[in-house]
Amino acid sequence: MLALLFILGILCPLNFAEIEIRLLDPEIDGVLASRFPNSFLLSLPDCSVYGNKSAELLYTELPSNENKTKSFIVPSCSVSRLGFLLQNLKNGTTYNMQYKIAGSNDTSANLTMATTNVIDFQQIDSGLPARSGAMVVITVILSVAMAALLIGLIVSVLFSG
């Protein structure tokens, strides 16, 4: 009876395991960023449990509820792969993501994140009148200074010898 409880105690955590899903952390994982305008850099499922197994990343675009799936093989622990890059997302959009291991009931909790919002550089208004006026003033001052320097150099060469 004790042996049966011991075996069930070992198997239950594996059968009802919850996979960790999170964005990679710049301070912990050594990445520069994990949220981008069109992608996320996610942690991989644990390689010691799920290495070389087929997995799916189920993600939903909110609020449209458009479901998509990305399939991949969880790398073994001997492979140094930092994370899973979920690409081709929309700028400034919220997504709900979840890992699922194929052939088992192992899933992760839901992770809800939004891609960063970026404005097209062509829409940035850079035509400030003060900036162009200031550039004209600076150009005139530099031109007068260069002319004065050149005249001073010519005068010193003519009267030195």
DSSP file with accessible surface (Angstrom, degrees, kcal/mol):
  #  RESIDUE AA STRUCTURE BP1 BP2  ACC     N-H-->O    O-->H-N    N-H-->O    O-->H-N    TCO  KAPPA ALPHA  PHI   PSI    X-CA   Y-CA   Z-CA
    1    1 A M     >        0   0  172      0, 0.0     4,-2.0     0, 0.0     5,-0.2   0.000 360.0 360.0 360.0 -42.0    0.0    0.0    0.0
    2    2 A L  H  >  +     0   0  143      1,-0.2     4,-2.2     2,-0.2     5,-0.1   0.891 360.0  52.7 -65.6 -37.2    2.8    2.4    0.9
    3    3 A A  H  > S+     0   0   68      2,-0.2     4,-2.4     1,-0.2    -1,-0.2   0.889 107.5  52.2 -65.2 -38.4    4.6    1.6   -2.4
    4    4 A L  H  > S+     0   0   99      2,-0.2     4,-2.6     1,-0.2     5,-0.2   0.923 110.3  47.6 -64.1 -42.9    1.3    2.4   -4.3
    5    5 A L  H  X S+     0   0  101     -4,-2.0     4,-2.3     1,-0.2    -1,-0.2   0.884 110.6  52.7 -65.4 -36.7    1.0    5.8   -2.6
    6    6 A F  H  X S+     0   0  136     -4,-2.2     4,-1.6     2,-0.2    -2,-0.2   0.933 110.7  46.3 -64.0 -44.5    4.7    6.5   -3.3
    7    7 A I  H  X S+     0   0   89     -4,-2.4     4,-2.4     1,-0.2     5,-0.2   0.926 113.4  48.7 -65.2 -43.2    4.2    5.8   -7.0
    8    8 A L  H  X S+     0   0   83     -4,-2.6     4,-2.5     1,-0.2    -1,-0.2   0.883 108.3  55.2 -64.8 -36.4    1.1    7.9   -7.2
    9    9 A G  H  < S+     0   0   47     -4,-2.3    -1,-0.2    -5,-0.2    -2,-0.2   0.841 111.4  44.1 -64.9 -32.7    2.9   10.7   -5.4
   10   10 A I  H  X S+     0   0   86     -4,-1.6     4,-0.7    -3,-0.2    -2,-0.2   0.901 117.7  43.4 -77.4 -41.2    5.6   10.7   -8.0
   11   11 A L  H  X S+     0   0   81     -4,-2.4     4,-2.2     1,-0.2     5,-0.2   0.827 101.4  67.0 -77.8 -31.7    3.3   10.4  -11.0
   12   12 A C  H  X S+     0   0   55     -4,-2.5     4,-2.2     1,-0.2    -1,-0.2   0.923  97.6  51.4 -61.3 -44.8    0.6   13.0  -10.0
   13   13 A P  H  4 S+     0   0   81      0, 0.0    -1,-0.2     0, 0.0    -2,-0.2   0.885 113.4  46.7 -61.8 -32.4    2.8   16.1  -10.2
   14   14 A L  H >< S+     0   0   87     -4,-0.7     3,-0.8    -3,-0.2    -2,-0.2   0.870 113.4  47.7 -75.7 -34.6    3.9   15.1  -13.7
   15   15 A N  H 3< S+     0   0   94     -4,-2.2    90,-0.2     1,-0.2    -1,-0.2   0.824 122.4  33.6 -73.9 -32.0    0.3   14.3  -14.8
   16   16 A F  T 3< S+     0   0  165     -4,-2.2    -1,-0.2    -5,-0.2    -2,-0.2  -0.059  87.5 144.7-114.7  32.1   -1.1   17.5  -13.5
   17   17 A A    <   -     0   0   27     -3,-0.8    90,-0.7     1,-0.0     2,-0.5  -0.418  40.6-144.5 -73.1 145.0    1.9   19.8  -14.1
   18   18 A E  E     -a  107   0A 142     88,-0.2     2,-0.3    -2,-0.1    90,-0.2  -0.958  16.9-133.3-110.0 125.8    1.4   23.3  -15.0
   19   19 A I  E     -a  108   0A   6     88,-1.5    90,-0.8    -2,-0.5     2,-0.3  -0.550  20.2-119.5 -78.4 138.3    3.9   24.7  -17.5
   20   20 A E        -     0   0  122     -2,-0.3     2,-0.4    88,-0.2    -1,-0.1  -0.590  32.4-178.5 -77.0 134.0    5.5   28.1  -16.7
   21   21 A I        +     0   0   20     -2,-0.3     2,-0.3    89,-0.1    23,-0.1  -0.997  18.6 133.8-133.4 128.8    4.9   30.7  -19.3
   22   22 A R        -     0   0   69     -2,-0.4    21,-2.9    21,-0.2     2,-0.3  -0.975  56.3 -92.0-160.9 162.5    6.3   34.2  -18.9
   23   23 A L  B     -F   42   0B  23     -2,-0.3    19,-0.2    19,-0.2     2,-0.1  -0.613  55.6 -98.8 -76.3 144.3    8.1   36.9  -20.9
   24   24 A L        -     0   0    4     17,-2.4    17,-0.1    -2,-0.3    -1,-0.1  -0.430  37.8-129.7 -64.4 142.1   11.8   36.7  -20.5
   25   25 A D     >> -     0   0   58      1,-0.1     4,-3.0    -2,-0.1     5,-0.5  -0.828   2.3-145.1 -99.6 125.4   13.1   39.1  -17.9
   26   26 A P  H  >5S+     0   0   59      0, 0.0     4,-0.7     0, 0.0    -1,-0.1   0.867 100.7  46.3 -57.8 -34.6   16.0   41.4  -18.9
   27   27 A E  H  45S+     0   0  180      2,-0.1     5,-0.0     3,-0.1    -3,-0.0   0.863 124.6  29.5 -77.3 -34.4   17.5   41.3  -15.4
   28   28 A I  H  45S+     0   0  124      1,-0.1    -1,-0.1    -3,-0.1    -4,-0.0   0.895 127.9  36.0 -91.2 -45.3   17.2   37.5  -14.8
   29   29 A D  H  <5S-     0   0   36     -4,-3.0    -2,-0.1     2,-0.1    -1,-0.1   0.489 100.4-121.2 -94.5  -6.1   17.5   36.1  -18.3
   30   30 A G     << +     0   0   68     -4,-0.7     2,-0.3    -5,-0.5    -3,-0.1   0.801  64.1 134.9  74.6  28.0   20.1   38.5  -19.8
   31   31 A V        -     0   0   18     -6,-0.5    -1,-0.2     1,-0.1     3,-0.1  -0.744  58.3-133.2-104.2 158.0   18.0   39.8  -22.7
   32   32 A L  S    S-     0   0  178      1,-0.3     2,-0.3    -2,-0.3    -1,-0.1   0.883  83.6 -16.2 -75.6 -38.7   17.6   43.4  -23.7
   33   33 A A        -     0   0   36     -8,-0.1    -1,-0.3     1,-0.1     3,-0.1  -0.981  42.5-162.5-159.6 160.1   13.9   43.3  -24.0
   34   34 A S  S    S+     0   0   16     -2,-0.3     7,-2.4     1,-0.2     2,-0.5   0.471  76.9  67.4-126.5 -10.4   11.1   40.7  -24.4
   35   35 A R  B     +G   40   0B 106      5,-0.2     5,-0.2   -12,-0.1    -1,-0.2  -0.969  60.3 168.2-113.9 130.5    8.2   42.9  -25.7
   36   36 A F        -     0   0   70      3,-2.4    80,-1.1    -2,-0.5     3,-0.4  -0.800  49.9 -97.0-131.8 171.8    8.5   44.3  -29.2
   37   37 A P  S    S+     0   0   47      0, 0.0    56,-0.2     0, 0.0    55,-0.2   0.821 121.9  14.3 -62.9 -28.5    6.1   46.1  -31.6
   38   38 A N  S    S+     0   0   85     53,-0.1    51,-2.4     1,-0.1     2,-0.3   0.184 125.7  36.9-133.8  19.6    5.4   42.8  -33.5
   39   39 A S        -     0   0   10     -3,-0.4    -3,-2.4    48,-0.2     2,-0.3  -0.994  54.5-141.3-163.0 165.1    6.7   40.0  -31.2
   40   40 A F  E     -GH  35  86B   0     46,-1.8    46,-2.4    -2,-0.3     2,-0.7  -0.964  14.8-141.2-127.9 148.4    7.2   38.5  -27.8
   41   41 A L  E     - H   0  85B  31     -7,-2.4   -17,-2.4    -2,-0.3     2,-0.3  -0.930  32.4-171.7-110.9 105.5   10.2   36.6  -26.4
   42   42 A L  E     -FH  23  84B   0     42,-3.1    42,-2.9    -2,-0.7   -19,-0.2  -0.674  26.1-106.6-101.6 152.8    8.7   33.9  -24.2
   43   43 A S  E     - H   0  83B   6    -21,-2.9   -21,-0.2    -2,-0.3    40,-0.2  -0.407  38.7-121.5 -68.6 150.7   10.3   31.4  -21.8
   44   44 A L        -     0   0   31     38,-0.5     3,-0.1    37,-0.1   -24,-0.1  -0.604  31.7 -91.9 -89.4 155.7   10.4   27.8  -23.0
   45   45 A P        -     0   0    4      0, 0.0    -1,-0.1     0, 0.0     2,-0.1  -0.284  64.8 -72.8 -60.2 155.5    8.8   24.9  -21.1
   46   46 A D    >>  -     0   0   85      1,-0.2     4,-3.0     2,-0.1     3,-0.8  -0.303  40.7-152.8 -56.7 121.4   11.1   23.1  -18.7
   47   47 A a  H 3> S+     0   0   44      1,-0.2     4,-1.5     2,-0.2    30,-0.3   0.783  90.9  62.4 -70.9 -25.4   13.6   21.1  -20.8
   48   48 A S  H 34 S+     0   0   90      2,-0.2    -1,-0.2     1,-0.2    -2,-0.1   0.789 119.1  25.8 -72.1 -23.6   14.2   18.5  -18.0
   49   49 A V  H <4 S+     0   0   52     -3,-0.8    -2,-0.2     1,-0.0    -1,-0.2   0.803 137.4  25.6-102.1 -41.0   10.5   17.5  -18.2
   50   50 A Y  H >< S+     0   0    9     -4,-3.0     3,-1.9    25,-0.1    24,-0.3   0.269  79.3 144.6-114.2  11.3    9.5   18.4  -21.8
   51   51 A G  T 3< S+     0   0   21     -4,-1.5    25,-0.2     1,-0.3     3,-0.1  -0.222  77.0   6.5 -56.7 135.6   12.8   18.2  -23.7
   52   52 A N  T 3  S+     0   0  115     22,-3.2     2,-0.3     1,-0.2    -1,-0.3   0.632 102.1 126.1  65.3  17.0   12.4   16.9  -27.3
   53   53 A K    <   -     0   0  104     -3,-1.9    21,-2.8    21,-0.3     2,-0.3  -0.767  67.0-107.8-101.7 152.0    8.6   16.8  -27.0
   54   54 A S  E     +B   73   0A  54     -2,-0.3    48,-2.2    19,-0.2     2,-0.3  -0.582  43.3 179.3 -77.5 135.2    6.2   18.5  -29.4
   55   55 A A  E     -BC  72 101A   0     17,-3.2    17,-2.4    -2,-0.3     2,-0.4  -0.912  17.1-147.6-134.5 160.8    4.5   21.6  -28.0
   56   56 A E  E     -BC  71 100A  65     44,-2.9    44,-2.4    -2,-0.3     2,-0.6  -0.982   6.6-148.8-129.2 142.9    2.0   24.2  -29.1
   57   57 A L  E     -BC  70  99A   0     13,-2.9    13,-2.0    -2,-0.4     2,-0.5  -0.962  17.6-162.8-107.9 111.8    1.7   27.9  -28.3
   58   58 A L  E     +BC  69  98A  50     40,-3.2    40,-2.2    -2,-0.6     2,-0.4  -0.858  15.2 176.1 -94.2 125.9   -2.0   28.8  -28.5
   59   59 A Y  E     -BC  68  97A  11      9,-2.6     9,-2.6    -2,-0.5     2,-0.4  -0.989  16.5-158.9-137.4 145.7   -2.5   32.5  -28.7
   60   60 A T  E     -BC  67  96A  25     36,-2.5    36,-2.3    -2,-0.4     2,-0.5  -0.979  17.1-133.7-124.7 130.7   -5.6   34.7  -29.1
   61   61 A E  E  >> -BC  66  95A  19      5,-2.1     4,-1.9    -2,-0.4     5,-1.0  -0.724  41.6-110.7 -82.7 124.6   -5.7   38.2  -30.4
   62   62 A L  E  45S+ C   0  94A  47     32,-2.9    32,-0.6    -2,-0.5    -2,-0.0  -0.804  86.1   8.2-101.8 145.5   -7.9   40.3  -28.2
   63   63 A P  T  45S+     0   0  125      0, 0.0    -1,-0.2     0, 0.0    -2,-0.1  -0.958 126.8  56.0 -91.0   5.7  -10.6   41.6  -28.5
   64   64 A S  T  45S-     0   0   67      2,-0.1    -2,-0.2     1,-0.1     3,-0.1   0.687  90.7-141.1 -73.7 -16.9  -11.2   40.0  -31.9
   65   65 A N  T  <5 +     0   0  106     -4,-1.9     2,-0.7     1,-0.2    -3,-0.2   0.803  37.5 165.7  59.5  33.6  -10.7   36.5  -30.4
   66   66 A E  E   < -B   61   0A  89     -5,-1.0    -5,-2.1     1,-0.0     2,-0.3  -0.709  26.3-146.2 -80.9 115.3   -8.8   35.3  -33.5
   67   67 A N  E     +B   60   0A 122     -2,-0.7     2,-0.3    -7,-0.2    -7,-0.2  -0.680  22.8 172.1 -89.0 138.5   -7.1   32.0  -32.4
   68   68 A K  E     -B   59   0A  74     -9,-2.6    -9,-2.6    -2,-0.3     2,-0.4  -0.945  15.1-151.5-139.6 160.5   -3.7   31.0  -33.8
   69   69 A T  E     -B   58   0A  73     -2,-0.3     2,-0.4   -11,-0.2   -11,-0.2  -0.995   5.6-166.2-136.9 138.6   -1.3   28.2  -33.0
   70   70 A K  E     -B   57   0A  72    -13,-2.0   -13,-2.9    -2,-0.4     2,-0.3  -0.996  14.8-156.6-121.4 124.2    2.5   27.8  -33.3
   71   71 A S  E     +B   56   0A  82     -2,-0.4     2,-0.3   -15,-0.2   -15,-0.2  -0.792  22.9 152.8-100.5 145.3    4.0   24.3  -33.1
   72   72 A F  E     -B   55   0A  20    -17,-2.4   -17,-3.2    -2,-0.3     2,-0.5  -0.971  43.5-106.4-159.2 166.7    7.6   23.6  -32.0
   73   73 A I  E     -B   54   0A  93     -2,-0.3   -19,-0.2   -19,-0.2   -22,-0.1  -0.899  35.5-122.3-101.0 128.0    9.8   21.0  -30.4
   74   74 A V        -     0   0    1    -21,-2.8   -22,-3.2    -2,-0.5   -21,-0.3  -0.573  36.2-120.6 -68.2 122.4   10.9   21.9  -26.9
   75   75 A P        -     0   0   18      0, 0.0   -25,-0.1     0, 0.0   -22,-0.1  -0.323  24.8-109.0 -67.0 150.7   14.8   21.8  -27.1
   76   76 A S    >   -     0   0   24    -25,-0.2     3,-1.4     1,-0.1   -28,-0.1  -0.256  33.0-103.3 -71.2 167.3   16.7   19.4  -24.9
   77   77 A a  T 3  S+     0   0   77    -30,-0.3    -1,-0.1     1,-0.3   -29,-0.1   0.732 118.4  65.6 -67.6 -19.6   18.7   20.7  -22.0
   78   78 A S  T 3  S+     0   0  110    -31,-0.1     2,-0.5     2,-0.1    -1,-0.3   0.711  88.4  79.9 -75.5 -17.7   21.9   20.3  -23.9
   79   79 A V  S <  S-     0   0   77     -3,-1.4     2,-1.5     2,-0.1     0, 0.0  -0.771  78.2-141.9 -90.9 128.4   20.8   22.9  -26.4
   80   80 A S        +     0   0  127     -2,-0.5     2,-0.5     2,-0.0    -3,-0.1  -0.648  42.1 149.2 -93.5  82.7   21.3   26.5  -25.2
   81   81 A R        -     0   0  109     -2,-1.5   -37,-0.1     1,-0.1     3,-0.1  -0.973  31.9-159.7-115.2 124.7   18.2   28.1  -26.6
   82   82 A L        -     0   0   99     -2,-0.5   -38,-0.5     1,-0.1     2,-0.3   0.907  56.9 -29.7 -75.8 -44.2   17.0   31.0  -24.4
   83   83 A G  E     -H   43   0B  10    -40,-0.2     2,-0.5   -59,-0.0   -40,-0.2  -0.929  59.9 -86.8-161.3-178.2   13.4   31.4  -25.4
   84   84 A F  E     -H   42   0B  16    -42,-2.9   -42,-3.1    -2,-0.3     2,-0.8  -0.921  33.4-146.3-108.0 124.7   10.6   31.1  -28.0
   85   85 A L  E     -H   41   0B  70     -2,-0.5     2,-0.7   -44,-0.2   -44,-0.2  -0.823   7.0-160.1 -95.7 111.0   10.1   34.1  -30.3
   86   86 A L  E     -H   40   0B   1    -46,-2.4   -46,-1.8    -2,-0.8     3,-0.2  -0.835  25.7-178.8 -90.3 113.0    6.4   34.6  -31.2
   87   87 A Q        +     0   0  102     -2,-0.7   -48,-0.2   -48,-0.2   -46,-0.0  -0.479  43.4  48.8-110.8 178.9    6.5   36.8  -34.3
   88   88 A N  S    S+     0   0  122    -50,-0.2     2,-0.2     1,-0.2   -49,-0.2   0.857  72.0 147.6  59.9  42.3    4.2   38.4  -36.8
   89   89 A L        -     0   0   13    -51,-2.4     2,-0.3    -3,-0.2    -1,-0.2  -0.527  50.4 -97.3 -97.3 171.1    2.0   40.1  -34.2
   90   90 A K    >   -     0   0  106     -2,-0.2     3,-1.3     1,-0.1    25,-0.3  -0.712  39.6-101.3 -94.7 144.0    0.2   43.4  -34.6
   91   91 A N  T 3  S+     0   0   73     -2,-0.3    26,-0.2     1,-0.3   -53,-0.1  -0.329 101.8   1.0 -61.4 127.5    1.5   46.7  -33.2
   92   92 A G  T 3  S+     0   0   37     24,-1.3     2,-0.3   -55,-0.2    -1,-0.3   0.762  98.4 136.7  66.9  29.2   -0.1   47.7  -29.9
   93   93 A T    <   -     0   0   25     -3,-1.3    22,-2.4   -56,-0.2     2,-0.3  -0.837  51.8-126.5-113.0 145.3   -2.4   44.7  -29.7
   94   94 A T  E     -CD  62 114A  55    -32,-0.6   -32,-2.9    -2,-0.3     2,-0.3  -0.716  27.0-170.1 -90.8 138.6   -3.2   42.5  -26.6
   95   95 A Y  E     -CD  61 113A   4     18,-3.5    18,-2.3    -2,-0.3     2,-0.5  -0.958  18.5-147.5-129.7 146.6   -2.7   38.7  -26.8
   96   96 A N  E     -CD  60 112A  37    -36,-2.3   -36,-2.5    -2,-0.3     2,-0.3  -0.967  27.4-171.4-110.7 123.0   -3.6   35.8  -24.6
   97   97 A M  E     +CD  59 111A   1     14,-3.1    14,-2.6    -2,-0.5     2,-0.3  -0.895  13.0 172.4-124.2 148.0   -1.0   33.0  -24.8
   98   98 A Q  E     -C   58   0A  51    -40,-2.2   -40,-3.2    -2,-0.3     2,-0.3  -0.975  22.9-135.7-153.7 135.7   -0.9   29.4  -23.4
   99   99 A Y  E     -C   57   0A   0     10,-0.4     9,-2.1    -2,-0.3     2,-0.3  -0.693  20.0-175.2 -87.2 147.0    1.5   26.5  -23.9
  100  100 A K  E     -CE  56 107A  63    -44,-2.4   -44,-2.9    -2,-0.3     2,-0.5  -0.987  19.0-139.0-141.9 131.6    0.2   22.9  -24.5
  101  101 A I  E >   -C   55   0A   2      5,-2.3     3,-1.3    -2,-0.3   -46,-0.2  -0.792  29.8-117.0 -90.1 128.6    2.3   19.8  -24.7
  102  102 A A  T 3  S+     0   0   49    -48,-2.2   -48,-0.2    -2,-0.5     3,-0.1  -0.354  94.8  19.0 -66.0 138.7    1.1   17.4  -27.4
  103  103 A G  T 3  S+     0   0   90      1,-0.2     2,-0.3    -2,-0.1    -1,-0.2   0.595 116.9  68.5  80.0  10.7   -0.1   14.0  -26.2
  104  104 A S  S <  S-     0   0   37     -3,-1.3    -1,-0.2     2,-0.2   -89,-0.1  -0.921  83.9-115.4-146.8 175.0   -0.7   15.1  -22.6
  105  105 A N        +     0   0  142     -2,-0.3     2,-0.4   -90,-0.2    -3,-0.1   0.268  69.7 128.6 -95.8  10.2   -2.9   17.3  -20.6
  106  106 A D        +     0   0   13     -5,-0.2    -5,-2.3   -88,-0.1     2,-0.3  -0.564  29.2 157.5 -74.8 121.1   -0.1   19.6  -19.5
  107  107 A T  E     -aE  18 100A  48    -90,-0.7   -88,-1.5    -2,-0.4    -7,-0.2  -0.907  33.6-123.3-134.7 165.1   -0.9   23.2  -20.2
  108  108 A S  E     -a   19   0A   1     -9,-2.1   -88,-0.2    -2,-0.3     3,-0.1  -0.573  34.6 -94.7-100.2 169.9    0.3   26.5  -18.8
  109  109 A A        -     0   0   45    -90,-0.8   -10,-0.4    -2,-0.2     2,-0.3  -0.300  55.0 -87.9 -69.7 168.1   -1.7   29.3  -17.2
  110  110 A N        -     0   0   95    -12,-0.1     2,-0.5   -14,-0.0   -12,-0.2  -0.635  37.3-158.6 -81.5 138.0   -2.8   32.1  -19.6
  111  111 A L  E     -D   97   0A  28    -14,-2.6   -14,-3.1    -2,-0.3     2,-0.6  -0.982   4.9-164.7-116.8 121.5   -0.4   34.9  -20.1
  112  112 A T  E     +D   96   0A  75     -2,-0.5     2,-0.3   -16,-0.2   -16,-0.2  -0.943  22.3 151.2-111.7 120.8   -2.0   38.2  -21.3
  113  113 A M  E     -D   95   0A  62    -18,-2.3   -18,-3.5    -2,-0.6     2,-0.4  -0.970  33.9-134.3-144.2 158.2    0.3   40.8  -22.7
  114  114 A A  E     -D   94   0A  28     -2,-0.3   -20,-0.3   -20,-0.3     3,-0.1  -0.914  23.4-120.3-116.0 140.8    0.3   43.7  -25.2
  115  115 A T        -     0   0    5    -22,-2.4   -75,-0.1    -2,-0.4     2,-0.1  -0.374  45.8 -88.7 -69.2 157.0    2.9   44.4  -27.9
  116  116 A T        -     0   0   38    -80,-1.1   -24,-1.3   -77,-0.2     2,-0.6  -0.373  39.0-121.0 -69.5 150.0    4.5   47.8  -27.6
  117  117 A N        -     0   0  131    -26,-0.2     2,-0.4   -25,-0.1    -1,-0.1  -0.829  34.1-178.9 -96.8 122.0    2.8   50.6  -29.5
  118  118 A V        -     0   0   71     -2,-0.6     2,-0.4   -81,-0.1   -27,-0.0  -0.962  19.2-139.3-125.1 138.3    5.0   52.3  -32.1
  119  119 A I        -     0   0  113     -2,-0.4     2,-0.1     1,-0.1     5,-0.1  -0.764  32.5-104.3 -94.9 140.0    4.2   55.3  -34.3
  120  120 A D    >   -     0   0   75     -2,-0.4     3,-2.0     1,-0.2     4,-0.4  -0.390  27.0-130.6 -60.3 132.7    5.3   55.2  -37.9
  121  121 A F  G >  S+     0   0  153      1,-0.3     3,-1.0     2,-0.2    -1,-0.2   0.772 104.9  63.4 -62.5 -23.5    8.3   57.6  -38.3
  122  122 A Q  G 3  S+     0   0  145      1,-0.2    -1,-0.3     3,-0.0    -2,-0.1   0.683  98.0  56.7 -74.4 -15.8    6.7   59.3  -41.3
  123  123 A Q  G <  S+     0   0  145     -3,-2.0     2,-0.4     2,-0.1    -1,-0.2   0.500  80.3 106.7 -92.2  -3.9    3.9   60.5  -39.1
  124  124 A I  S <  S-     0   0  107     -3,-1.0     2,-0.8    -4,-0.4    -3,-0.0  -0.620  72.8-130.7 -77.5 126.7    6.2   62.3  -36.6
  125  125 A D        +     0   0  131     -2,-0.4    -2,-0.1     1,-0.2     3,-0.1  -0.678  41.5 157.3 -82.2 109.3    5.9   66.0  -37.1
  126  126 A S        +     0   0   80     -2,-0.8     2,-1.1     1,-0.1    -1,-0.2   0.270  41.2 103.9-112.9   9.8    9.4   67.4  -37.3
  127  127 A G        +     0   0   57      4,-0.1    -1,-0.1     3,-0.0    -2,-0.0  -0.310  42.9 160.1 -91.2  55.2    8.6   70.6  -39.2
  128  128 A L     >  -     0   0   90     -2,-1.1     4,-1.6     1,-0.2     3,-0.4  -0.622  36.3-147.2 -77.2 127.4    8.9   73.0  -36.3
  129  129 A P  H  > S+     0   0  102      0, 0.0     4,-2.3     0, 0.0     5,-0.2   0.865  97.6  58.3 -62.9 -33.5    9.4   76.6  -37.5
  130  130 A A  H  > S+     0   0   79      1,-0.2     4,-2.5     2,-0.2     5,-0.2   0.880 103.3  53.0 -64.9 -35.6   11.6   77.4  -34.5
  131  131 A R  H  > S+     0   0  130     -3,-0.4     4,-2.1     2,-0.2    -1,-0.2   0.947 111.1  44.1 -66.5 -46.1   14.0   74.6  -35.4
  132  132 A S  H  X S+     0   0   69     -4,-1.6     4,-1.8     2,-0.2    -2,-0.2   0.895 114.1  51.2 -68.8 -34.7   14.5   75.8  -39.0
  133  133 A G  H  X S+     0   0   35     -4,-2.3     4,-2.2     2,-0.2    -1,-0.2   0.917 109.9  49.4 -64.8 -42.2   14.8   79.5  -37.8
  134  134 A A  H  X S+     0   0   50     -4,-2.5     4,-2.6     1,-0.2     5,-0.2   0.887 108.5  53.5 -65.2 -36.8   17.4   78.5  -35.2
  135  135 A M  H  X S+     0   0  114     -4,-2.1     4,-2.3     2,-0.2    -1,-0.2   0.891 107.9  50.4 -65.9 -37.9   19.3   76.6  -37.8
  136  136 A V  H  X S+     0   0   93     -4,-1.8     4,-2.5     2,-0.2    -2,-0.2   0.937 111.3  48.5 -64.1 -45.0   19.4   79.7  -40.1
  137  137 A V  H  X S+     0   0   83     -4,-2.2     4,-2.5     1,-0.2    -2,-0.2   0.935 112.6  47.4 -62.3 -45.4   20.7   81.8  -37.2
  138  138 A I  H  X S+     0   0   97     -4,-2.6     4,-2.7     1,-0.2     5,-0.2   0.921 111.4  51.5 -63.5 -40.8   23.4   79.3  -36.3
  139  139 A T  H  X S+     0   0   84     -4,-2.3     4,-2.3    -5,-0.2    -1,-0.2   0.918 110.7  48.0 -63.0 -43.0   24.5   79.0  -39.9
  140  140 A V  H  X S+     0   0   81     -4,-2.5     4,-2.6     2,-0.2     5,-0.2   0.936 112.0  49.2 -63.4 -45.6   24.8   82.7  -40.3
  141  141 A I  H  X S+     0   0  106     -4,-2.5     4,-2.4     1,-0.2    -2,-0.2   0.934 112.8  47.2 -61.1 -44.3   26.8   83.0  -37.1
  142  142 A L  H  X S+     0   0  107     -4,-2.7     4,-2.4     1,-0.2    -1,-0.2   0.892 111.5  51.2 -65.7 -37.8   29.2   80.2  -38.1
  143  143 A S  H  X S+     0   0   71     -4,-2.3     4,-2.3    -5,-0.2    -2,-0.2   0.923 111.4  46.8 -65.4 -43.9   29.6   81.8  -41.6
  144  144 A V  H  X S+     0   0   94     -4,-2.6     4,-2.6     2,-0.2     5,-0.2   0.920 112.7  50.4 -64.3 -41.2   30.5   85.2  -40.2
  145  145 A A  H  X S+     0   0   55     -4,-2.4     4,-2.3    -5,-0.2    -2,-0.2   0.916 111.4  47.6 -64.5 -41.8   32.9   83.6  -37.7
  146  146 A M  H  X S+     0   0  122     -4,-2.4     4,-2.5     2,-0.2    -1,-0.2   0.899 112.0  50.0 -66.3 -40.0   34.6   81.6  -40.5
  147  147 A A  H  X S+     0   0   49     -4,-2.3     4,-2.6     2,-0.2     5,-0.2   0.926 111.5  48.5 -64.5 -42.6   34.9   84.7  -42.7
  148  148 A A  H  X S+     0   0   61     -4,-2.6     4,-2.5     1,-0.2    -2,-0.2   0.907 112.2  49.2 -63.4 -39.9   36.4   86.7  -39.8
  149  149 A L  H  X S+     0   0  120     -4,-2.3     4,-2.2    -5,-0.2    -2,-0.2   0.916 111.6  48.6 -64.8 -42.4   38.9   83.9  -39.1
  150  150 A L  H  X S+     0   0  102     -4,-2.5     4,-2.4     2,-0.2    -2,-0.2   0.921 112.2  48.2 -65.4 -42.8   39.8   83.7  -42.8
  151  151 A I  H  X S+     0   0  107     -4,-2.6     4,-2.7     1,-0.2     5,-0.2   0.926 111.6  50.7 -63.6 -42.7   40.3   87.5  -43.0
  152  152 A G  H  X S+     0   0   40     -4,-2.5     4,-2.2    -5,-0.2    -1,-0.2   0.893 110.5  49.5 -62.0 -38.3   42.4   87.4  -39.8
  153  153 A L  H  X S+     0   0  103     -4,-2.2     4,-2.0     2,-0.2    -2,-0.2   0.927 111.8  47.7 -67.0 -42.8   44.6   84.6  -41.2
  154  154 A I  H  X S+     0   0   91     -4,-2.4     4,-2.5     1,-0.2    -2,-0.2   0.929 112.4  49.4 -64.4 -43.5   45.1   86.5  -44.5
  155  155 A V  H  X S+     0   0   68     -4,-2.7     4,-2.2     1,-0.2    -1,-0.2   0.921 110.9  49.2 -63.2 -42.4   46.0   89.7  -42.7
  156  156 A S  H  X S+     0   0   63     -4,-2.2     4,-0.7    -5,-0.2    -1,-0.2   0.878 111.8  48.9 -68.0 -33.5   48.5   88.0  -40.4
  157  157 A V  H  X S+     0   0   91     -4,-2.0     4,-0.7     1,-0.2     3,-0.4   0.912 112.4  48.5 -71.3 -40.4   50.2   86.2  -43.4
  158  158 A L  H  < S+     0   0  124     -4,-2.5     3,-0.2     1,-0.2    -2,-0.2   0.882 118.3  38.0 -68.0 -38.9   50.5   89.5  -45.4
  159  159 A F  H  < S+     0   0  170     -4,-2.2    -1,-0.2    -5,-0.2    -2,-0.2   0.464 105.3  68.4 -94.8  -1.1   51.9   91.6  -42.5
  160  160 A S  H  <        0   0   96     -4,-0.7    -1,-0.2    -3,-0.4    -2,-0.2   0.696 360.0 360.0 -89.0 -20.8   54.2   88.9  -41.0
  161  161 A G     <        0   0  105     -4,-0.7    -3,-0.1    -3,-0.2    -2,-0.1   0.333 360.0 360.0-126.4 360.0   56.6   88.7  -43.8
